[in-house]
Amino acid sequence: MADLILDLDGPVHAVDHGGAGPPMLLVHGLGGSLLDWRDVAPSLTRHHRVWSLDLIGFGRTPIENRHATVAANQRLVDVMVRHIGRGEPVLLMGNSMGGLISIVEASRRPDLISGLVLVDPALPRTRGGRLALMITAAFLVLAMPGVGEWLTQNHTRRRGAERLVDDVLELCTVDASRVNPATRAAQVELTRWRAELDDPHRAFVEASRSLTRWLLRRETLESHIRGVRAPTLLIHGESDRLVSVSAAGWAAALRPDWSLRVLADTGHVPQLERPREFVRLVEHWLDEVRPAAARPVHSTEPAAFTSRR
């Protein structure tokens, strides 16, 4: 494994996890980092050359004079895909906001993407419960000029690194105790490091506003979903409180050729909460559809999910 700072129209923190085979790129979500893939990347290297990156302003990729919008980060993913692919199509895997970015990249650059794995991707809200409405309201508050920055700074100062990480894990999982303690510790260390930056919250607020605008443009996003040509696996946690499983159903109805897998008793980050089941599910799908970037794999389908097509 190699920890790198790449120059891709600006510094980008990335990890080359190694592996033999076609290239695979892992893209994290809003407020996350490449650490979100820490527990699954080693297993995925059995059949792919696996890379992960920190999006602009997240993890250890500085924002500098760039923007952290969905559009800016999709352009970064496009550059990264070309960098690691070197003429060969890339299997793209994205979680949450990274899933939305991956949809747009696959729609706009079909020649560069051999397969798509969407993990609880950010999608327009469908009918949800009370918590879904509260989260929508929180995003709208973040979108207010000046208010979002002030709230984020004060919340960070009040909670501290450990409690901030635990708050996110509690929100994004059914049972936060399932998360690897070493991964949690790495996230706490990263959160402490980011707190010392000059403007640690700018990217989160900017990306939140951009993501909110994207999710309100249902027709535009629907057009991108319809434009994806690559074989696609859509994984969704049945108990995701950030993106309702019904939103995944909406996307699957638009694309009945996509494979939808719903993981039972799982939240928004199945790669952190159920890494073994997650890897088995991905490998089983690769074995099933054999996209251009996949090599034969042999595994059994995990019991803890519901299959919908």
ROTI-118878 format. One line per 10 residues: number of its first residue (from 1); their letters; for each residue x, y, z of N, C-alpha, C. Coordinates in Angstrom, 3 decimals, padded with zeros to 6 digits, m for minus. Example, Ala and Ser with C-alpha at 12.3 -4.5 7.8 and 13.67 -1.06 7.14 Angstrom:
BEGIN
1> AS> 013.190 m005.690 007.800 012.300 m004.500 007.800 013.200 m003.300 007.800  012.850 m002.250 007.080 013.670 m001.060 007.140 012.900 000.030 007.870
//
This chain:
BEGIN
1> MADLILDLDG> 000.848 m001.194 000.000 000.000 000.000 000.000 000.881 001.241 000.000  000.530 002.216 m000.843 001.313 003.444 m000.942 000.418 004.648 m000.674  000.835 005.479 000.280 000.133 006.709 000.620 000.769 007.830 m000.182  m000.031 008.520 m001.033 000.535 009.426 m002.023 m000.131 010.795 m001.996  000.637 011.802 m002.417 000.082 013.105 m002.775 000.308 013.269 m004.267  m000.780 013.243 m005.025 m000.716 013.358 m006.473 m000.958 014.803 m006.884  m000.380 015.196 m007.996 m000.648 016.519 m008.564 m001.631 016.342 m009.712  m002.915 016.534 m009.420 m003.976 016.401 m010.421 m004.707 017.738 m010.504  m004.056 018.696 m011.152 m004.564 020.076 m011.179 m004.675 020.622 m009.757  m003.732 020.214 m008.902 m003.711 020.565 m007.494 m003.417 019.316 m006.691
11> PVHAVDHGGA> m002.958 019.469 m005.437 m002.607 018.300 m004.627 m003.821 017.472 m004.236  m003.671 016.145 m004.367 m004.748 015.212 m004.018 m004.146 014.065 m003.222  m004.690 013.823 m002.041 m004.255 012.693 m001.227 m004.948 011.435 m001.720  m004.174 010.415 m002.018 m004.713 009.150 m002.521 m003.920 007.998 m001.937  m004.519 006.829 m001.945 m003.840 005.607 m001.529 m003.936 004.590 m002.655  m002.784 004.048 m003.017 m002.716 002.916 m003.932 m002.672 001.671 m003.054  m003.786 000.954 m002.988 m003.884 m000.211 m002.114 m003.220 m001.443 m002.714  m002.765 m001.325 m003.968 m002.120 m002.450 m004.627 m003.122 m003.395 m005.246  m002.651 m004.578 m005.577 m003.502 m005.577 m006.202 m003.187 m005.749 m007.675  m003.541 m006.897 m008.183 m003.330 m007.208 m009.590 m004.671 m007.272 m010.292
21> GPPMLLVHGL> m004.746 m006.652 m011.451 m005.986 m006.690 m012.199 m006.422 m005.323 m012.654  m007.625 m005.213 m013.183 m008.136 m003.939 m013.690 m008.256 m002.901 m012.576  m008.209 m001.619 m012.935 m008.259 m000.567 m011.919 m009.648 m000.377 m011.319  m009.653 m000.050 m010.025 m010.875 000.254 m009.284 m010.619 001.510 m008.461  m011.587 002.440 m008.459 m011.467 003.680 m007.689 m012.613 003.777 m006.697  m012.283 004.068 m005.427 m013.248 004.181 m004.339 m013.432 005.651 m003.975  m014.682 006.118 m003.949 m014.992 007.537 m003.743 m015.894 007.685 m002.522  m015.430 008.421 m001.522 m016.170 008.579 m000.263 m017.286 009.613 m000.376  m018.033 009.762 000.718 m019.168 010.669 000.751 m018.898 011.973 001.481  m019.949 012.761 001.653 m019.880 014.063 002.305 m019.371 013.914 003.739
31> GGSLLDWRDV> m018.334 014.676 004.080 m017.790 014.634 005.426 m016.897 013.445 005.692  m016.745 012.559 004.709 m015.925 011.367 004.897 m014.518 011.554 004.370  m013.838 010.435 004.167 m012.477 010.436 003.641 m012.203 009.044 003.099  m011.017 008.853 002.564 m010.666 007.524 002.058 m010.598 006.474 003.168  m010.581 006.924 004.433 m010.633 005.970 005.549 m011.938 005.172 005.560  m012.975 005.695 004.887 m014.253 004.987 004.842 m014.140 003.637 004.137  m013.062 003.443 003.361 m012.855 002.202 002.618 m011.769 001.321 003.246  m011.278 001.727 004.394 m010.123 001.079 005.021 m010.320 m000.413 005.248  m011.545 m000.813 005.574 m011.782 m002.201 005.961 m012.174 m003.110 004.798  m012.397 m002.537 003.623 m012.757 m003.377 002.469 m011.719 m003.334 001.354
41> APSLTRHHRV> m010.932 m002.269 001.292 m009.965 m002.132 000.197 m008.988 m003.302 000.096  m008.415 m003.786 001.207 m007.475 m004.913 001.084 m008.088 m006.146 000.435  m009.350 m006.454 000.758 m009.998 m007.622 000.167 m010.306 m007.407 m001.311  m010.619 m006.179 m001.679 m010.949 m005.892 m003.077 m009.732 m005.999 m003.989  m008.523 m005.961 m003.390 m007.304 m006.051 m004.213 m007.055 m007.459 m004.741  m007.854 m008.426 m004.330 m007.643 m009.790 m004.821 m007.813 m009.882 m006.329  m008.649 m008.998 m006.888 m008.936 m009.088 m008.320 m008.828 m007.745 m009.044  m008.426 m006.699 m008.315 m008.315 m005.376 m008.914 m007.114 m004.620 m008.358  m006.637 m003.655 m009.102 m005.680 m002.679 m008.595 m006.530 m001.552 m008.008  m006.542 m001.443 m006.702 m007.505 m000.590 m006.003 m006.872 000.725 m005.556
51> WSLDLIGFGR> m007.578 001.800 m005.829 m007.186 003.144 m005.399 m008.338 003.781 m004.630  m007.995 004.649 m003.687 m008.987 005.510 m003.048 m008.412 006.913 m002.984  m009.280 007.913 m002.860 m008.804 009.294 m002.804 m009.636 010.100 m001.824  m009.044 011.185 m001.348 m009.779 012.184 m000.576 m010.238 013.269 m001.543  m011.535 013.536 m001.560 m012.068 014.587 m002.422 m011.570 015.952 m001.976  m011.764 016.957 m002.808 m011.255 018.314 m002.546 m011.801 018.848 m001.225  m010.893 019.181 m000.317 m011.272 019.758 000.971 m011.629 018.735 002.030  m011.532 017.446 001.717 m011.850 016.391 002.676 m010.619 015.539 002.947  m010.629 014.852 004.098 m009.472 014.043 004.443 m008.222 014.906 004.468  m007.205 014.486 003.730 m005.940 015.221 003.693 m005.690 015.889 002.341
61> TPIENRHATV> m006.751 016.042 001.542 m006.644 016.823 000.306 m007.024 018.263 000.610  m006.099 019.209 000.477 m006.418 020.599 000.810 m007.371 021.213 m000.212  m008.150 022.184 000.247 m009.056 022.860 m000.680 m008.312 023.939 m001.465  m007.382 024.642 m000.797 m006.578 025.707 m001.416 m007.492 026.682 m002.147  m007.196 026.948 m003.432 m008.011 027.911 m004.176 m009.066 027.222 m005.035  m009.400 025.976 m004.680 m010.388 025.217 m005.435 m011.746 025.268 m004.741  m012.718 024.621 m005.377 m014.051 024.504 m004.791 m014.324 023.051 m004.436  m015.229 022.841 m003.481 m015.560 021.495 m003.016 m016.958 021.083 m003.456  m017.448 021.665 m004.538 m018.782 021.350 m005.023 m018.831 019.947 m005.631  m020.039 019.470 m005.861 m020.208 018.184 m006.534 m019.567 018.232 m007.919
71> AANQRLVDVM> m019.774 019.322 m008.645 m019.216 019.445 m009.999 m017.698 019.434 m009.975  m017.093 020.172 m009.031 m015.627 020.227 m008.952 m015.055 018.862 m008.599  m015.714 018.157 m007.704 m015.209 016.841 m007.310 m015.471 015.779 m008.374  m016.522 015.955 m009.180 m016.701 015.045 m010.311 m015.573 015.238 m011.321  m015.150 016.483 m011.516 m014.016 016.727 m012.425 m012.745 016.097 m011.864  m012.570 016.160 m010.538 m011.404 015.517 m009.924 m011.455 014.010 m010.132  m012.607 013.403 m009.915 m012.748 011.958 m010.127 m012.437 011.613 m011.576  m012.880 012.445 m012.498 m012.608 012.200 m013.917 m011.101 012.197 m014.195  m010.392 013.158 m013.616 m008.935 013.215 m013.792 m008.274 011.998 m013.156  m008.756 011.613 m011.969 m008.188 010.463 m011.267 m008.436 009.172 m012.052
81> VRHIGRGEPV> m009.620 009.033 m012.615 m009.942 007.845 m013.424 m008.973 007.735 m014.594  m008.705 008.849 m015.247 m007.775 008.832 m016.377 m006.356 008.508 m015.903  m006.010 009.017 m014.729 m004.659 008.812 m014.194 m004.411 007.336 m013.875  m005.356 006.695 m013.207 m005.121 005.304 m012.803 m005.459 004.321 m013.915  m006.357 004.724 m014.824 m006.752 003.823 m015.891 m005.718 003.728 m016.995  m005.103 004.880 m017.318 m004.091 004.922 m018.388 m004.590 004.207 m019.641  m005.796 004.576 m020.053 m006.378 003.999 m021.254 m007.275 002.805 m021.010  m007.271 002.261 m019.793 m008.111 001.113 m019.461 m009.313 001.582 m018.644  m010.527 001.092 m018.947 m011.711 001.499 m018.177 m011.570 001.133 m016.699  m012.198 001.932 m015.854 m012.084 001.802 m014.397 m013.420 001.373 m013.804
91> LLMGNSMGGL> m013.370 000.479 m012.824 m014.551 000.132 m012.037 m014.669 001.176 m010.933  m015.765 001.915 m010.926 m015.947 003.045 m010.021 m016.926 002.676 m008.920  m016.519 002.919 m007.667 m017.362 002.610 m006.507 m017.508 003.868 m005.661  m018.749 004.287 m005.391 m018.964 005.519 m004.640 m020.038 005.376 m003.584  m019.802 005.983 m002.422 m020.729 005.966 m001.293 m021.309 007.357 m001.078  m022.639 007.434 m000.852 m023.304 008.675 m000.501 m023.076 009.742 m001.576  m022.520 010.917 m001.211 m022.223 011.926 m002.225 m021.274 011.380 m003.280  m020.354 010.493 m002.864 m019.453 009.859 m003.820 m020.200 008.984 m004.809  m021.355 008.451 m004.388 m022.187 007.685 m005.302 m022.828 008.571 m006.345  m023.318 009.729 m005.925 m023.890 010.673 m006.882 m022.824 011.132 m007.874
101> ISIVEASRRP> m021.643 011.459 m007.362 m020.533 011.865 m008.231 m020.205 010.754 m009.230  m020.243 009.508 m008.772 m019.936 008.368 m009.639 m020.987 008.201 m010.735  m022.255 008.440 m010.401 m023.313 008.386 m011.414 m023.049 009.409 m012.506  m022.723 010.629 m012.099 m022.485 011.694 m013.081 m021.260 011.382 m013.939  m020.213 010.871 m013.308 m018.998 010.514 m014.058 m019.298 009.403 m015.066  m020.017 008.373 m014.634 m020.324 007.255 m015.533 m021.224 007.695 m016.678  m022.124 008.651 m016.407 m023.014 009.160 m017.446 m022.252 010.002 m018.471  m021.338 010.817 m017.984 m020.612 011.734 m018.873 m019.419 011.092 m019.568  m018.848 010.038 m018.964 m017.631 009.417 m019.505 m017.826 007.896 m019.631  m018.795 007.471 m020.414 m019.075 006.028 m020.486 m017.897 005.210 m020.989
111> DLISGLVLVD> m017.018 005.817 m021.773 m015.862 005.083 m022.292 m014.810 004.818 m021.229  m014.879 005.547 m020.105 m013.864 005.421 m019.058 m014.276 004.487 m017.929  m015.560 004.122 m017.868 m016.084 003.371 m016.721 m016.556 001.992 m017.168  m015.957 000.949 m016.582 m016.293 m000.428 m016.956 m017.423 m000.993 m016.116  m017.590 m000.487 m014.911 m018.625 m000.962 m014.012 m018.830 000.064 m012.914  m019.994 000.014 m012.283 m020.349 001.009 m011.280 m020.947 000.304 m010.069  m020.401 000.608 m008.881 m020.970 000.112 m007.631 m021.379 001.328 m006.810  m022.683 001.470 m006.600 m023.230 002.605 m005.860 m023.637 002.132 m004.475  m023.048 002.746 m003.454 m023.261 002.325 m002.072 m024.047 003.407 m001.343  m025.344 003.150 m001.118 m026.217 004.154 m000.495 m025.978 005.530 m001.108
121> PALPRTRGGR> m026.096 005.657 m002.442 m025.789 006.932 m003.080 m026.772 008.018 m002.668  m026.304 009.256 m002.657 m027.185 010.391 m002.390 m028.188 010.496 m003.533  m029.477 010.443 m003.191 m030.560 010.477 m004.171 m031.658 011.398 m003.656  m032.508 011.902 m004.553 m033.610 012.770 m004.103 m034.476 012.079 m003.063  m034.965 012.858 m002.115 m035.761 012.303 m001.028 m037.116 011.836 m001.532  m037.483 010.648 m001.113 m038.841 010.164 m001.338 m039.566 010.263 m000.001  m040.714 009.649 000.098 m041.435 009.704 001.375 m040.594 009.065 002.464  m040.286 009.812 003.488 m039.449 009.295 004.569 m040.062 009.571 005.918  m039.359 009.133 006.942 m039.845 009.341 008.298 m039.431 010.687 008.835  m039.648 010.865 010.116 m039.381 012.133 010.771 m037.906 012.501 010.703
131> LALMITAAFL> m037.029 011.512 010.898 m035.595 011.803 010.879 m035.156 012.279 009.513  m035.700 011.687 008.454 m035.358 012.123 007.107 m035.713 013.582 006.903  m036.862 014.009 007.445 m037.272 015.406 007.332 m036.344 016.311 008.133  m035.905 015.845 009.320 m034.982 016.624 010.145 m033.650 016.818 009.429  m033.177 015.776 008.765 m031.904 015.869 008.056 m032.033 016.823 006.878  m033.159 016.765 006.180 m033.400 017.707 005.089 m033.375 019.130 005.597  m034.002 019.373 006.751 m034.011 020.710 007.343 m032.601 021.154 007.705  m031.784 020.228 008.220 m030.408 020.562 008.580 m029.613 020.995 007.355  m029.809 020.305 006.235 m029.113 020.685 005.006 m029.559 022.066 004.525  m030.830 022.357 004.672 m031.321 023.676 004.262 m030.730 024.781 005.133
141> VLAMPGVGEW> m030.547 024.502 006.425 m029.912 025.491 007.313 m028.455 025.706 006.912  m027.745 024.612 006.610 m026.356 024.728 006.165 m026.238 025.567 004.910  m027.277 025.564 004.098 m027.243 026.303 002.831 m027.384 027.802 003.029  m027.768 028.244 004.224 m027.946 029.679 004.472 m026.593 030.350 004.633  m026.311 031.409 003.848 m025.004 032.095 003.912 m024.673 032.550 005.327  m023.472 032.211 005.784 m023.007 032.618 007.100 m023.468 031.702 008.209  m024.699 031.234 008.147 m025.265 030.402 009.205 m024.596 029.028 009.230  m024.439 028.438 008.052 m023.840 027.115 007.979 m022.449 027.074 008.558  m021.623 028.058 008.204 m020.246 028.110 008.723 m020.236 028.267 010.244  m021.082 029.156 010.757 m021.106 029.425 012.197 m021.556 028.180 012.971
151> LTQNHTRRRG> m022.603 027.544 012.497 m023.104 026.356 013.182 m022.078 025.229 013.170  m021.427 025.022 012.024 m020.455 023.943 011.907 m019.263 024.180 012.828  m018.748 025.398 012.863 m017.604 025.727 013.717 m017.950 025.542 015.182  m019.107 026.017 015.588 m019.481 025.916 016.993 m019.747 024.480 017.413  m020.380 023.715 016.527 m020.648 022.311 016.844 m019.344 021.534 017.001  m018.376 021.790 016.119 m017.085 021.112 016.181 m016.354 021.447 017.474  m016.363 022.723 017.832 m015.666 023.163 019.049 m016.312 022.553 020.299  m017.608 022.474 020.286 m018.335 021.990 021.465 m018.187 020.482 021.656  m018.192 019.720 020.558 m018.200 018.267 020.658 m016.819 017.651 020.808  m015.816 018.169 020.116 m014.490 017.560 020.153 m014.396 016.397 019.187
161> AERLVDDVLE> m013.161 015.975 018.882 m012.922 014.999 017.819 m013.593 013.647 018.084  m013.425 013.108 019.285 m013.969 011.774 019.549 m015.483 011.746 019.468  m016.122 012.721 020.073 m017.582 012.724 020.060 m018.124 013.047 018.670  m017.392 013.868 017.898 m017.820 014.141 016.530 m017.833 012.863 015.694  m016.752 012.097 015.803 m016.682 010.836 015.058 m017.784 009.891 015.509  m017.989 009.787 016.817 m019.024 008.889 017.320 m020.419 009.344 016.901  m020.645 010.659 016.859 m021.942 011.178 016.404 m022.233 010.730 014.967  m021.215 010.846 014.112 m021.391 010.472 012.707 m021.628 008.974 012.569  m020.853 008.186 013.309 m021.019 006.733 013.238 m022.388 006.301 013.762  m022.873 006.951 014.805 m024.205 006.624 015.330 m025.286 006.940 014.303
171> LCTVDASRVN> m025.109 008.049 013.586 m026.086 008.450 012.581 m026.059 007.525 011.365  m024.863 007.080 011.009 m024.676 006.367 009.738 m024.743 004.842 009.859  m024.897 004.328 011.057 m024.952 002.873 011.249 m026.170 002.490 012.081  m026.491 001.214 012.058 m027.496 000.675 012.970 m026.854 000.406 014.322  m025.617 m000.093 014.289 m024.888 m000.422 015.508 m023.434 000.004 015.327  m023.069 001.138 015.918 m021.726 001.688 015.733 m020.640 000.788 016.302  m020.996 m000.127 017.209 m019.994 m001.021 017.787 m019.461 m002.008 016.755  m020.137 m002.132 015.617 m019.658 m003.023 014.557 m018.455 m002.443 013.812  m018.252 m001.151 013.927 m017.162 m000.499 013.197 m015.822 m000.877 013.836  m014.864 m001.217 013.010 m013.526 m001.596 013.452 m012.949 m000.502 014.366
181> PATRAAQVEL> m012.574 m000.827 015.615 m012.019 000.186 016.524 m010.797 000.899 015.946  m009.979 000.197 015.184 m008.801 000.827 014.584 m009.209 001.859 013.537  m010.290 001.588 012.815 m010.793 002.555 011.831 m011.370 003.765 012.529  m012.112 003.546 013.609 m012.624 004.675 014.388 m011.476 005.526 014.910  m010.429 004.896 015.431 m009.278 005.635 015.960 m008.600 006.452 014.865  m008.493 005.893 013.663 m007.894 006.630 012.549 m008.753 007.839 012.170  m010.071 007.683 012.255 m010.967 008.803 011.950 m010.858 009.901 013.006  m010.706 009.504 014.260 m010.526 010.499 015.327 m009.228 011.268 015.114  m008.158 010.559 014.794 m006.874 011.207 014.544 m006.977 012.195 013.380  m007.657 011.789 012.304 m007.831 012.676 011.156 m008.662 013.900 011.538
191> TRWRAELDDP> m009.702 013.716 012.332 m010.561 014.826 012.752 m009.775 015.826 013.588  m008.907 015.329 014.463 m008.049 016.234 015.259 m007.099 017.011 014.353  m006.527 016.311 013.366 m005.602 016.963 012.429 m006.320 018.050 011.636  m007.527 017.773 011.185 m008.266 018.752 010.391 m008.670 019.968 011.222  m008.889 019.773 012.525 m009.286 020.889 013.389 m008.216 021.965 013.463  m006.971 021.606 013.148 m005.865 022.568 013.197 m005.694 023.344 011.896  m006.467 023.006 010.871 m006.365 023.715 009.596 m006.943 025.118 009.729  m006.548 025.998 008.810 m007.011 027.385 008.867 m008.527 027.493 008.684  m009.091 026.734 007.768 m010.524 026.802 007.500 m011.056 025.381 007.291  m011.158 024.602 008.370 m011.474 023.174 008.222 m012.902 022.876 007.786
201> HRAFVEASRS> m013.809 023.872 007.856 m015.221 023.612 007.608 m015.702 024.100 006.251  m014.866 024.840 005.548 m015.305 025.440 004.286 m015.782 024.385 003.293  m015.013 023.307 003.130 m015.364 022.284 002.140 m016.681 021.612 002.495  m016.890 021.281 003.769 m018.114 020.600 004.176 m019.342 021.461 003.885  m019.264 022.735 004.235 m020.405 023.623 004.021 m020.647 023.821 002.525  m019.578 024.043 001.774 m019.713 024.254 000.326 m020.279 023.012 m000.358  m019.765 021.836 000.011 m020.258 020.595 m000.582 m021.706 020.325 m000.179  m022.066 020.633 001.071 m023.445 020.446 001.526 m024.411 021.283 000.703  m024.046 022.533 000.457 m024.904 023.406 m000.348 m025.036 022.884 m001.773  m023.912 022.467 m002.333 m023.922 021.946 m003.699 m024.761 020.674 m003.786
211> LTRWLLRRET> m024.596 019.775 m002.820 m025.346 018.523 m002.817 m026.841 018.784 m002.692  m027.215 019.743 m001.838 m028.629 020.095 m001.682 m029.213 020.559 m003.008  m028.475 021.403 m003.731 m028.960 021.882 m005.033 m029.118 020.722 m006.014  m028.150 019.798 m006.027 m028.235 018.650 m006.925 m029.460 017.795 m006.622  m029.729 017.564 m005.356 m030.830 016.681 m004.977 m032.193 017.316 m005.248  m032.219 018.631 m005.381 m033.463 019.312 m005.736 m033.710 019.289 m007.241  m032.675 018.958 m008.000 m032.795 018.897 m009.463 m033.059 017.449 m009.887  m034.224 016.944 m009.527 m034.550 015.540 m009.751 m034.459 015.159 m011.230  m034.934 016.029 m012.120 m034.922 015.697 m013.545 m033.496 015.570 m014.081  m032.605 016.443 m013.621 m031.210 016.379 m014.055 m030.567 015.085 m013.594
221> LESHIRGVRA> m030.782 014.747 m012.327 m030.196 013.515 m011.796 m030.804 012.287 m012.473  m032.101 012.337 m012.736 m032.745 011.229 m013.442 m032.129 011.043 m014.828  m031.808 012.155 m015.489 m031.174 012.080 m016.804 m029.815 011.398 m016.724  m029.052 011.706 m015.680 m027.741 011.060 m015.506 m027.900 009.571 m015.198  m028.882 009.223 m014.385 m029.112 007.809 m014.072 m029.438 007.041 m015.353  m030.281 007.620 m016.181 m030.643 006.967 m017.441 m029.460 006.910 m018.401  m028.490 007.815 m018.228 m027.359 007.887 m019.141 m026.224 006.921 m018.829  m026.278 006.243 m017.681 m025.223 005.297 m017.306 m025.296 004.069 m018.213  m024.183 003.707 m018.819 m024.140 002.534 m019.699 m023.472 001.334 m019.029  m022.656 001.577 m018.032 m021.888 000.503 m017.402 m022.790 m000.397 m016.561
231> PTLLIHGESD> m022.469 m001.691 m016.463 m023.181 m002.573 m015.520 m023.100 m001.974 m014.119  m024.220 m001.988 m013.413 m024.284 m001.263 m012.139 m024.881 m002.112 m011.033  m024.202 m002.086 m009.897 m024.690 m002.693 m008.663 m025.065 m001.578 m007.701  m026.289 m001.598 m007.221 m026.779 m000.601 m006.265 m026.981 m001.301 m004.926  m026.134 m000.950 m003.946 m026.204 m001.521 m002.600 m026.832 m000.492 m001.669  m027.774 m000.922 m000.831 m028.389 000.039 000.080 m028.689 m000.621 001.416  m028.355 000.092 002.489 m028.694 m000.375 003.822 m030.187 m000.219 004.076  m030.827 m001.289 004.507 m032.267 m001.267 004.741 m032.659 m000.222 005.779  m031.772 000.055 006.751 m032.076 000.979 007.843 m031.321 002.298 007.715  m030.966 002.663 006.485 m030.283 003.936 006.231 m031.200 005.089 006.621
241> RLVSVSAAGW> m030.711 005.962 007.529 m031.511 007.095 007.982 m031.187 008.387 007.235  m030.185 008.347 006.367 m029.823 009.529 005.592 m030.431 009.497 004.190  m030.388 008.340 003.556 m031.006 008.156 002.242 m031.946 006.960 002.363  m033.229 007.204 002.250 m034.204 006.144 002.433 m034.025 005.039 001.407  m034.268 003.803 001.836 m034.188 002.677 000.909 m035.205 002.842 m000.220  m036.263 003.598 000.012 m037.244 003.846 m001.052 m036.635 004.691 m002.173  m035.632 005.514 m001.849 m034.941 006.285 m002.890 m034.144 005.350 m003.798  m033.537 004.333 m003.205 m032.841 003.332 m004.012 m033.836 002.595 m004.898  m035.028 002.335 m004.375 m036.069 001.700 m005.173 m036.479 002.563 m006.346  m036.528 003.879 m006.128 m036.843 004.817 m007.219 m035.798 004.720 m008.321
251> AAALRPDWSL> m034.525 004.704 m007.944 m033.450 004.604 m008.937 m033.514 003.266 m009.669  m033.778 002.194 m008.929 m033.851 000.866 m009.539 m035.037 000.755 m010.491  m036.124 001.475 m010.203 m037.274 001.467 m011.113 m036.939 002.174 m012.420  m036.112 003.223 m012.326 m035.660 003.900 m013.534 m034.748 002.997 m014.357  m033.956 002.163 m013.656 m032.992 001.292 m014.319 m033.192 m000.157 m013.873  m034.204 m000.837 m014.407 m034.441 m002.223 m013.999 m033.303 m003.168 m014.371  m032.381 m002.716 m015.234 m031.219 m003.540 m015.572 m030.147 m003.495 m014.494  m030.244 m002.537 m013.564 m029.303 m002.476 m012.457 m029.641 m003.572 m011.448  m028.633 m004.042 m010.721 m028.832 m005.022 m009.661 m028.929 m004.291 m008.323  m030.061 m004.402 m007.669 m030.265 m003.782 m006.359 m030.134 m004.835 m005.276
261> RVLADTGHVP> m029.273 m004.559 m004.300 m029.113 m005.428 m003.138 m029.363 m004.595 m001.881  m030.317 m005.035 m001.066 m030.650 m004.323 000.169 m030.103 m005.123 001.340  m029.175 m004.532 002.062 m028.560 m005.192 003.216 m029.420 m004.971 004.457  m029.887 m006.050 005.039 m030.734 m005.976 006.220 m029.941 m005.471 007.429  m030.649 m004.765 008.348 m030.061 m004.326 009.618 m028.757 m003.567 009.390  m028.749 m002.685 008.399 m027.540 m001.960 008.002 m027.892 m000.517 007.693  m026.965 000.395 008.013 m027.187 001.809 007.793 m026.577 002.342 006.511  m026.061 003.567 006.597 m025.643 004.338 005.421 m024.261 003.963 004.899  m023.454 003.273 005.719 m022.075 002.955 005.319 m021.810 001.460 005.506  m022.415 000.621 004.679 m022.241 m000.828 004.859 m020.794 m001.284 004.759
271> QLERPREFVR> m019.959 m000.561 004.034 m018.552 m000.951 003.932 m017.820 m000.783 005.264  m018.353 000.046 006.151 m017.792 000.201 007.494 m018.498 m000.693 008.509  m019.808 m000.832 008.339 m020.599 m001.561 009.331 m020.581 m003.072 009.101  m020.563 m003.480 007.831 m020.561 m004.916 007.505 m019.552 m005.191 006.384  m018.268 m004.984 006.655 m017.273 m005.096 005.575 m017.191 m006.462 004.916  m017.294 m007.535 005.691 m017.181 m008.863 005.091 m018.348 m009.164 004.166  m019.568 m008.883 004.640 m020.743 m009.094 003.805 m020.683 m008.208 002.570  m020.205 m006.979 002.749 m020.097 m006.039 001.636 m019.186 m006.583 000.545  m018.008 m007.070 000.924 m017.056 m007.594 m000.066 m017.621 m008.821 m000.760  m018.245 m009.719 m000.006 m018.815 m010.908 m000.626 m019.903 m010.543 m001.628
281> LVEHWLDEVR> m020.702 m009.548 m001.286 m021.770 m009.112 m002.170 m021.190 m008.551 m003.473  m020.180 m007.694 m003.362 m019.557 m007.106 m004.554 m018.931 m008.199 m005.415  m018.231 m009.133 m004.795 m017.565 m010.184 m005.564 m018.590 m011.095 m006.254  m019.675 m011.370 m005.565 m020.705 m012.203 m006.177 m021.285 m011.504 m007.408  m021.530 m010.212 m007.314 m022.057 m009.464 m008.459 m021.058 m009.454 m009.612  m019.785 m009.241 m009.301 m018.770 m009.254 m010.348 m018.722 m010.606 m011.049  m018.868 m011.646 m010.276 m018.867 m012.989 m010.854 m020.091 m013.203 m011.745  m021.206 m012.570 m011.357 m022.456 m012.700 m012.099 m022.416 m011.964 m013.432  m022.041 m010.700 m013.396 m022.174 m009.857 m014.593 m020.905 m009.769 m015.414  m019.756 m010.044 m014.757 m018.469 m009.986 m015.444 m018.317 m008.745 m016.306
291> PAAARPVHST> m018.355 m007.528 m015.676 m018.086 m006.335 m016.472 m016.674 m006.384 m017.034  m016.388 m005.526 m017.978 m015.110 m005.588 m018.698 m013.918 m005.548 m017.765  m014.064 m004.879 m016.607 m012.921 m004.729 m015.709 m012.788 m005.880 m014.730  m013.717 m006.827 m014.738 m013.723 m007.853 m013.702 m013.029 m009.120 m014.157  m012.376 m009.783 m013.223 m011.844 m011.113 m013.431 m012.722 m012.099 m012.683  m012.677 m013.378 m013.014 m013.515 m014.344 m012.308 m013.230 m014.351 m010.814  m014.289 m014.389 m010.018 m014.149 m014.501 m008.570 m015.045 m015.634 m008.109  m014.765 m016.148 m006.927 m015.547 m017.267 m006.415 m015.903 m016.989 m004.971  m017.191 m016.811 m004.713 m017.657 m016.580 m003.356 m019.121 m016.947 m003.285  m019.633 m017.009 m002.074 m021.048 m017.294 m001.892 m021.769 m016.023 m001.535
301> EPAAFTSRR> m023.014 m015.922 m001.952 m023.808 m014.733 m001.681 m024.141 m014.666 m000.202  m023.927 m013.486 000.462 m024.188 m013.406 001.887 m025.684 m013.540 002.195  m025.957 m014.068 003.378 m027.345 m014.324 003.744 m028.071 m013.057 004.187  m027.310 m012.037 004.657 m027.936 m010.897 005.319 m028.330 m009.794 004.349  m028.871 m010.141 003.179 m029.408 m009.103 002.333 m030.580 m009.620 001.519  m031.369 m008.681 001.050 m032.490 m008.998 000.192 m032.129 m008.613 m001.216  m032.393 m009.486 m002.177 m032.065 m009.221 m003.578 m033.303 m008.727 m004.300  m033.132 m007.596 m005.011 m034.220 m007.080 m005.827 m033.659 m006.730 m007.183  m034.411 m007.020 m008.234 m033.936 m006.729 m009.589 m034.988 m005.904 m010.312
//
